[in-house]
Every structure is written in structure tokens, then in C-alpha cells.
Amino acid sequence: MVKDLAAIAESAENIHPHRLRHTFGTQLVMGDVQPDYARKLMRIKSPITFDRYTRRAVEKKAEDAFNDLIERSESGDGLF
């Protein structure tokens, strides 16, 4: 069904259910949903499996937080 919908949408990307699961996990993490709640919404019991689905989002949030800290320190509003 997902592939049929991608074809109807004329998407050039290789869309499949597994990719949508990663996207959902990423959106939950980027939206600051608590990990326990996000796991529940994704129906994932294992924290290790959840980490696999959300690793990129966590890395992106860490990078964004670091960049925000640097910007604040350069403007005089930060900790440094």
C-alpha cells in the first residue's frame, strides 16, 4: 500500500514502510517527545532498537544544541 501511494504521489524516492518508521521516530525525537513515550507510540519495547531508529535525530539535536551554545557564547549570552 505504501509503495502504491508513493507511485500515486509520483515520488522519485524509494519509499517503503521501514523508511516511514525511521521518519516517524525522527519526528518524535526532533519534537522533544520523551523517549519512553516515543517508544510506546512506535510500539518498540527495546531501547536498543529505538536508538537504532532515532540515532540520526539524536545526533542532529546534539549538533544543533552545540551550535546554539557557540552562537550564544559569541554574542555574549552563553556560558563561555
MDAnalysis code that builds the backbone (N, CA, C; Angstrom):
import MDAnalysis as mda
import numpy as np

u = mda.Universe.empty(240, n_residues=80, atom_resindex=np.repeat(np.arange(80), 3), trajectory=True)
u.add_TopologyAttr("name", ["N", "CA", "C"] * 80)
u.add_TopologyAttr("resid", np.arange(1, 81))
u.add_TopologyAttr("resname", ["MET", "VAL", "LYS", "ASP", "LEU", "ALA", "ALA", "ILE", "ALA", "GLU", "SER", "ALA", "GLU", "ASN", "ILE", "HIS", "PRO", "HIS", "ARG", "LEU", "ARG", "HIS", "THR", "PHE", "GLY", "THR", "GLN", "LEU", "VAL", "MET", "GLY", "ASP", "VAL", "GLN", "PRO", "ASP", "TYR", "ALA", "ARG", "LYS", "LEU", "MET", "ARG", "ILE", "LYS", "SER", "PRO", "ILE", "THR", "PHE", "ASP", "ARG", "TYR", "THR", "ARG", "ARG", "ALA", "VAL", "GLU", "LYS", "LYS", "ALA", "GLU", "ASP", "ALA", "PHE", "ASN", "ASP", "LEU", "ILE", "GLU", "ARG", "SER", "GLU", "SER", "GLY", "ASP", "GLY", "LEU", "PHE"])
u.atoms.positions = np.array([
    [0.814, -1.182, 0.000],
    [0.000, 0.000, 0.000],
    [0.868, 1.261, 0.000],
    [1.946, 1.251, 0.799],
    [2.821, 2.415, 0.878],
    [3.466, 2.678, -0.479],
    [3.920, 1.631, -1.127],
    [4.545, 1.802, -2.448],
    [3.531, 2.295, -3.476],
    [2.290, 1.844, -3.373],
    [1.235, 2.315, -4.273],
    [0.981, 3.808, -4.065],
    [0.947, 4.235, -2.804],
    [0.747, 5.655, -2.515],
    [1.915, 6.494, -3.017],
    [3.128, 5.973, -2.895],
    [4.301, 6.682, -3.410],
    [4.209, 6.820, -4.921],
    [3.736, 5.781, -5.597],
    [3.580, 5.839, -7.047],
    [2.524, 6.868, -7.443],
    [1.420, 6.910, -6.708],
    [0.366, 7.891, -6.981],
    [0.903, 9.310, -6.789],
    [1.737, 9.493, -5.765],
    [2.321, 10.801, -5.485],
    [3.468, 11.128, -6.438],
    [3.805, 10.174, -7.286],
    [4.904, 10.319, -8.254],
    [6.212, 10.678, -7.562],
    [6.463, 10.022, -6.437],
    [7.692, 10.249, -5.679],
    [8.860, 9.551, -6.351],
    [9.966, 10.271, -6.451],
    [11.173, 9.706, -7.047],
    [11.982, 8.909, -6.021],
    [11.649, 9.078, -4.746],
    [12.385, 8.377, -3.695],
    [11.893, 6.946, -3.550],
    [12.764, 6.108, -3.024],
    [12.423, 4.719, -2.753],
    [11.722, 4.653, -1.396],
    [10.423, 4.812, -1.400],
    [9.650, 4.857, -0.157],
    [9.148, 3.460, 0.187],
    [9.318, 3.084, 1.455],
    [8.830, 1.804, 1.947],
    [8.466, 1.963, 3.421],
    [7.674, 1.050, 3.961],
    [7.208, 1.197, 5.351],
    [8.333, 1.374, 6.367],
    [9.433, 0.687, 6.162],
    [10.534, 0.772, 7.113],
    [11.094, 2.194, 7.164],
    [11.204, 2.841, 6.018],
    [11.686, 4.219, 5.970],
    [10.719, 5.142, 6.720],
    [9.430, 4.898, 6.574],
    [8.448, 5.718, 7.273],
    [8.599, 5.571, 8.787],
    [8.969, 4.392, 9.231],
    [9.169, 4.155, 10.662],
    [10.336, 5.000, 11.179],
    [11.419, 5.055, 10.404],
    [12.555, 5.898, 10.772],
    [12.136, 7.371, 10.805],
    [11.376, 7.788, 9.816],
    [10.917, 9.180, 9.745],
    [10.047, 9.520, 10.954],
    [9.153, 8.622, 11.310],
    [8.281, 8.848, 12.467],
    [9.114, 8.993, 13.739],
    [10.077, 8.105, 13.930],
    [10.950, 8.181, 15.105],
    [11.739, 9.480, 15.135],
    [12.235, 9.890, 13.982],
    [12.980, 11.145, 13.883],
    [12.099, 12.323, 14.262],
    [10.883, 12.358, 13.759],
    [9.976, 13.461, 14.066],
    [9.627, 13.505, 15.553],
    [9.466, 12.349, 16.159],
    [9.174, 12.319, 17.594],
    [10.333, 12.891, 18.397],
    [11.552, 12.469, 18.065],
    [12.733, 12.958, 18.792],
    [12.926, 14.447, 18.555],
    [12.812, 14.887, 17.306],
    [13.001, 16.301, 16.995],
    [11.902, 17.153, 17.629],
    [10.736, 16.559, 17.887],
    [9.636, 17.258, 18.545],
    [9.706, 17.198, 20.060],
    [10.825, 16.715, 20.586],
    [11.059, 16.641, 22.036],
    [10.089, 15.733, 22.785],
    [9.581, 14.704, 22.111],
    [8.756, 13.703, 22.790],
    [9.690, 12.850, 23.638],
    [9.316, 12.612, 24.883],
    [10.151, 11.804, 25.774],
    [10.370, 10.419, 25.163],
    [11.595, 9.888, 25.274],
    [11.899, 8.593, 24.656],
    [10.936, 7.468, 25.030],
    [10.516, 7.404, 26.296],
    [9.579, 6.338, 26.685],
    [8.251, 6.458, 25.942],
    [7.781, 7.680, 25.780],
    [6.528, 7.894, 25.053],
    [6.708, 7.594, 23.565],
    [7.833, 8.025, 23.023],
    [8.099, 7.784, 21.603],
    [8.172, 6.284, 21.324],
    [8.850, 5.552, 22.208],
    [8.924, 4.093, 22.034],
    [7.539, 3.476, 22.061],
    [6.717, 3.964, 22.959],
    [5.345, 3.448, 23.068],
    [4.568, 3.735, 21.775],
    [4.688, 4.957, 21.276],
    [3.996, 5.319, 20.042],
    [4.475, 4.495, 18.852],
    [5.762, 4.152, 18.858],
    [6.331, 3.366, 17.759],
    [6.156, 1.862, 17.971],
    [5.625, 1.502, 19.153],
    [5.452, 0.093, 19.532],
    [6.787, -0.660, 19.536],
    [7.786, 0.000, 20.125],
    [9.116, -0.590, 20.264],
    [9.370, -0.795, 21.751],
    [9.681, -1.997, 22.143],
    [9.941, -2.290, 23.555],
    [11.400, -2.079, 23.931],
    [12.287, -2.365, 23.033],
    [13.715, -2.323, 23.334],
    [14.309, -0.921, 23.121],
    [14.987, -0.385, 24.162],
    [15.673, 0.897, 23.983],
    [16.760, 0.825, 22.903],
    [17.364, -0.332, 22.757],
    [18.418, -0.501, 21.747],
    [17.832, -0.370, 20.345],
    [16.684, -0.990, 20.126],
    [16.024, -0.879, 18.827],
    [15.583, 0.554, 18.589],
    [15.047, 1.203, 19.614],
    [14.629, 2.597, 19.485],
    [15.815, 3.475, 19.113],
    [16.962, 3.242, 19.739],
    [18.169, 4.013, 19.421],
    [18.553, 3.861, 17.951],
    [18.371, 2.670, 17.421],
    [18.698, 2.415, 16.024],
    [17.813, 3.261, 15.097],
    [16.558, 3.402, 15.458],
    [15.624, 4.171, 14.634],
    [15.800, 5.679, 14.774],
    [16.365, 6.127, 15.873],
    [16.400, 7.567, 16.148],
    [17.813, 8.140, 16.259],
    [18.821, 7.363, 15.966],
    [20.217, 7.798, 16.124],
    [20.501, 9.111, 15.397],
    [20.098, 9.220, 14.148],
    [20.381, 10.443, 13.380],
    [19.712, 11.663, 13.990],
    [18.501, 11.503, 14.475],
    [17.792, 12.634, 15.080],
    [18.498, 13.091, 16.353],
    [18.961, 12.148, 17.164],
    [19.669, 12.497, 18.395],
    [20.976, 13.216, 18.053],
    [21.685, 12.728, 17.038],
    [22.925, 13.383, 16.611],
    [22.641, 14.800, 16.111],
    [21.576, 14.988, 15.373],
    [21.204, 16.304, 14.852],
    [20.853, 17.245, 15.996],
    [20.101, 16.759, 16.982],
    [19.742, 17.601, 18.125],
    [20.988, 18.001, 18.919],
    [21.926, 17.080, 19.080],
    [23.167, 17.386, 19.792],
    [23.970, 18.440, 19.028],
    [24.045, 18.283, 17.719],
    [24.763, 19.252, 16.888],
    [24.094, 20.632, 16.970],
    [22.777, 20.657, 16.889],
    [22.045, 21.928, 16.984],
    [22.272, 22.588, 18.339],
    [22.245, 21.802, 19.415],
    [22.456, 22.341, 20.758],
    [23.869, 22.919, 20.883],
    [24.841, 22.230, 20.327],
    [26.222, 22.714, 20.358],
    [26.348, 24.025, 19.589],
    [25.752, 24.068, 18.394],
    [25.824, 25.283, 17.580],
    [25.133, 26.457, 18.270],
    [24.004, 26.193, 18.934],
    [23.314, 27.244, 19.687],
    [24.196, 27.769, 20.817],
    [24.881, 26.871, 21.495],
    [25.766, 27.255, 22.583],
    [26.905, 28.139, 22.065],
    [27.485, 27.756, 20.939],
    [28.571, 28.540, 20.340],
    [28.064, 29.928, 19.940],
    [26.893, 29.975, 19.313],
    [26.330, 31.271, 18.918],
    [26.089, 32.170, 20.129],
    [25.551, 31.590, 21.198],
    [25.295, 32.376, 22.405],
    [26.605, 32.888, 23.019],
    [27.623, 32.032, 22.995],
    [28.908, 32.454, 23.590],
    [29.560, 33.548, 22.762],
    [29.389, 33.487, 21.455],
    [29.970, 34.516, 20.588],
    [29.235, 35.853, 20.723],
    [27.956, 35.792, 21.081],
    [27.177, 37.019, 21.234],
    [27.231, 37.553, 22.673],
    [27.879, 36.812, 23.562],
    [27.984, 37.235, 24.953],
    [26.871, 36.741, 25.835],
    [25.954, 35.946, 25.290],
    [24.836, 35.440, 26.068],
    [25.075, 34.023, 26.600],
    [26.173, 33.392, 26.235],
    [26.397, 31.986, 26.557],
    [27.131, 31.791, 27.849],
    [27.597, 30.562, 28.034],
    [28.295, 30.180, 29.253],
    [29.774, 30.507, 29.228],
    [30.308, 30.750, 28.034],
    [31.756, 30.953, 27.909],
    [32.132, 32.406, 27.984],
])
